[in-house]
Amino acid sequence: MKSLLKQLYNGEICPVDEVTPVLREYVEKENAFLNRERLLASKINKELIPELNELVLELYGLMSEELAEAFAKGFSLGLRMMAEASCTN
């Protein structure tokens, strides 16, 4: 069996793809955003809708990268805290 770390490194598992938002507040905010996006799309020139969709997808990509960086920094901090705690005992 391949180690979990090797699977993660090789992209065989992707935790972000396995996450389904369960917080009601998040789901409500996401639905409100999607409704506003649809409303805006209905008001603009139909030829601009693909550009709007591209812009929204680009924003999602940026947010994903930011979350990945925050996760990595938090994970690293947690490991350093564990190392410090184990050295003080």
C-alpha positions as CSV (number, residue, x, y, z in Angstrom):
1,M,0.0,0.0,0.0
2,K,1.3,3.4,-1.0
3,S,1.9,5.9,1.8
4,L,-0.7,8.6,2.3
5,L,2.0,11.3,1.9
6,K,3.1,9.8,-1.5
7,Q,-0.5,9.7,-2.7
8,L,-1.0,13.3,-1.6
9,Y,2.3,14.4,-3.2
10,N,1.4,12.6,-6.5
11,G,-2.0,14.2,-6.7
12,E,-3.7,10.8,-6.3
13,I,-5.8,12.2,-3.5
14,C,-7.1,15.8,-3.3
15,P,-8.7,16.7,0.1
16,V,-10.2,19.9,-1.3
17,D,-12.2,17.8,-3.8
18,E,-13.7,15.7,-1.0
19,V,-15.0,18.7,1.0
20,T,-18.7,19.4,0.9
21,P,-19.7,22.6,2.8
22,V,-22.1,21.7,5.6
23,L,-22.2,25.0,7.5
24,R,-25.6,26.6,6.8
25,E,-24.1,30.1,6.8
26,Y,-21.7,29.1,4.0
27,V,-24.4,27.5,1.9
28,E,-26.6,30.5,2.3
29,K,-23.8,32.9,1.3
30,E,-22.9,30.7,-1.7
31,N,-26.5,30.6,-2.8
32,A,-26.8,34.4,-2.4
33,F,-23.7,34.8,-4.5
34,L,-24.9,32.5,-7.2
35,N,-28.3,34.3,-7.3
36,R,-26.5,37.7,-7.7
37,E,-24.3,36.2,-10.4
38,R,-27.4,35.0,-12.3
39,L,-29.2,38.3,-11.9
40,L,-26.1,40.2,-13.2
41,A,-25.9,37.8,-16.1
42,S,-29.5,38.5,-17.0
43,K,-28.9,42.2,-17.1
44,I,-25.8,42.3,-19.2
45,N,-25.3,41.8,-22.9
46,K,-25.4,38.1,-23.7
47,E,-22.1,38.3,-25.5
48,L,-20.4,39.3,-22.2
49,I,-21.7,36.3,-20.2
50,P,-18.7,34.0,-21.2
51,E,-16.4,36.8,-20.0
52,L,-18.3,37.1,-16.7
53,N,-18.1,33.3,-16.3
54,E,-14.4,33.3,-17.0
55,L,-13.8,36.1,-14.5
56,V,-15.8,34.2,-11.8
57,L,-13.8,31.0,-12.5
58,E,-10.6,33.0,-12.2
59,L,-11.7,34.3,-8.8
60,Y,-12.5,30.8,-7.6
61,G,-9.0,29.7,-8.7
62,L,-7.4,32.5,-6.8
63,M,-9.4,31.7,-3.7
64,S,-8.4,28.0,-4.0
65,E,-4.7,28.9,-4.2
66,E,-5.1,31.2,-1.2
67,L,-6.8,28.5,0.8
68,A,-4.1,26.0,-0.1
69,E,-1.4,28.4,1.0
70,A,-3.2,29.1,4.3
71,F,-3.7,25.3,4.9
72,A,0.0,24.6,4.2
73,K,1.1,27.4,6.6
74,G,-1.4,26.2,9.3
75,F,-0.2,22.6,8.9
76,S,3.4,23.6,9.2
77,L,2.6,25.6,12.3
78,G,0.8,22.6,13.8
79,L,3.9,20.4,13.1
80,R,6.2,23.0,14.7
81,M,3.9,23.2,17.8
82,M,3.9,19.4,18.1
83,A,7.7,19.3,17.8
84,E,8.0,22.0,20.5
85,A,5.6,20.3,22.8
86,S,7.4,17.0,22.4
87,C,10.8,18.6,23.2
88,T,9.5,20.2,26.4
89,N,8.3,17.0,28.0
